[in-house]
């Protein structure tokens, strides 16, 4: 029965718009039902072989109330609510995950376990295991857990998300609303969605399979019984399913999983060493393109892979290793999938001519060294750890490496910096009018003391200058 179902179950070639069309033989494998018997076919065999690998993830964290002395500033400056969780209150989250390795590795969404300290995994057969967090990757919104002392596990193999086509049948398995494992069915309704706003690497599979709160981290499964996506988000004004669900492709999940298996505490990505922007209609016309496509190089970092490969300002990158890119998100996704070894070809348009350059796949360098400094002197930054800005730090915290300043890499929850509202990734540009070029500058300036502090801070591209009292 399962083989008969696969006959019309849409298994295919490349992403629409990102590779050659499916061959005639592959198209022939996609067909509509031809008889009542085919219409009555069931998804049950696929569910039996896969659903046991989809688990529930429970995470908790005990919160402590921070110093609220500067909450008013926190709200005014950062546009967010101040800390307000009473002492001893427990915070919890509920989501789903997928067992992807017999050793007990589970992949889920980072937002399911973000800021959580205790994680448990419950299997479909009602067994429960404590789990440790092996790797968090906020930029893809993925995380990898390892169940402790788990055995006899059903594992879901990663499929080829690059082979999906719009119209392919898929199953979404998860734990919506915490009611228990649920299976829904739908089709792939779009590919390469890049305007979802969920993670840095936006290249989502869109499906109309019902996905609801609690499905986060669950599996999107193809008709071969393979994991092709991690269900991540829904578009909804009511909070319920409206037929717009988004899943992270398994090709990106594989990158994160391989990093976890290799023992790395974080995902190391290749670094281009160039700024990119989308090609709009006006730019496309000036380049002689028939439609807006590709990404424009607006600047090249000195001595980076792009510069060494010969990339120039004004070049339009049209493809990464033959895969077309339509915007910076698509480029980032395709480039990340290439890893950090060897080289990859980039197809360019320069002065109206197409050419190909090979770019080395290298991790971003830590030049200058991080040279971390923990601020202990009485100041609004007390309790913050600062590091020097380098390409590696810029990639990690998603800031512009060309800018001056130092980065807040950590914040002590009990310190003044946390109570004021400083966060990881904040870029301290200047203190009392003096621009910072190193952590030593910051340490020297705060050591002077003072009653009032003028701080210039860049958070997510928004620059604020404010005066704080001691």
Phi, psi and omega in degrees: 000318183296319179295322178295321179296321182297341183300327179238024188262018169058080175238125194214210192261247190255166177300141179299127179083001183229034177161181181293155177292159179299147178292164180301321181295320179293322177297325180295337179283350179258116183212159176273158178303140182249355182206166177299324180299319180291323178297327183275003179297153187241154174276356187305318180299321178292319180299316181300323184278347188235325190299331180294344179271353178265126190238168172263139179243122179246128180229142180224159178207134175270121185266147172240140178286132179274170175301121185261014185299335182238030181298325180299319178295318179307314182290317183292317188280318185257352178068031182227162177285146179283168179300131184215016181276121182295156182304138175082357181289139180259130177255144183218161176217157181225131178206199182235171178201172181228130175284120185241004179205142183295343178285354178106014179285133179235132175255137182213185175277142177298325183292344176289324184244010182299131179065009179269151182247336180236128183231135174233150180238128178248128181273166179297333180273012173080004173287146178234143180223142169289151182225147173256150179273114182276319185204135172244138177224085183301332184292331174256355186060040176237153176214153179239129178247160172231119177289140181270130175059034179267146179211170179052056185258141170275131185245139177256120181283142177288132177265190183255096180293339178292341182272354181293149174229152177300129183106348178295141176285140178217158174244139174250123182240129180188200184230068184296134178060012179071021183274352184122168185299135183224142178242129175235158185234145177193200178237164169285113185264344175194160179230158175058040176289127186236009181239037184272327177077030182259320183217174179290326181260083185269109181200062195271152167275127177259136181221153174263004172299134186299118176235130184226172177308132184103341176284344182307127180092352179283179187261140166256118193242135179271181185281000170267003182074028180248151179281115180250352179195158174251114182299130192231318189209161172231153171258114185200135175273340183261344184097352179254175183288132175233019178087013177236090178247151184231137181231142175283127182300148180296335179297323176284322177300325180295321178300314180293317181297318180296325177295318179295317180295329180280000177086007180281135179284351179210164178275124177262124185249156175290149183245125180278318183080039179206150172270143182231153172219159180293153175265111178269184184299319181295316179294319180301317179297317180294332180273349182084020178274146181285339179207160177295121178202160179082184178229142181266135175277118182261337174198157182235128180287132182300130176068015176273173180304320180297315180297317181292333178279346180099012178292141183232157174300132181099347175294145173250118177274120183261332184205152173246114182051044177085352180264119184297146176234135184252349181197170181301327178297316179295320177298312180302320179295308183296321182291320180297323181296344183281346178081193185237036177225142176077211181225164174221143180278140173244131176269124186242159167240117181226122180053040177080000181243144177272140175211167181235130175240146177258124183253134178290139180264096185233146174290155179295138182281155174260070176235114003285171178296157184297320179045062185296142178228128174266120181282119181246340181293151180297113181188168177297344181264004181301127182097355178266144173257125182250145177228156177290149179277126177220171176305322180293317179292320179299319178295318183296318184255004177056057174237170183276119183293342182281346183276156174279168174120176176237161186250138172282110183266341180201155180223123175290122183301335183266000184270171179296319182303321179291320181292328176289325179121010176294146183229161173303137179095349175296138180255115179273109185274318183207151175233122180052039176086349179269120180288145183262137174240350181202166177293332177295324176300313182297316180298319181293319183290319180287336179292341179292337182074187180149165179269324180234148183230126173264118183245132171248120190230138175249116177236113178060033179089353177262123183258127180240142169237129182212158177250125181247141175268153180286000000 
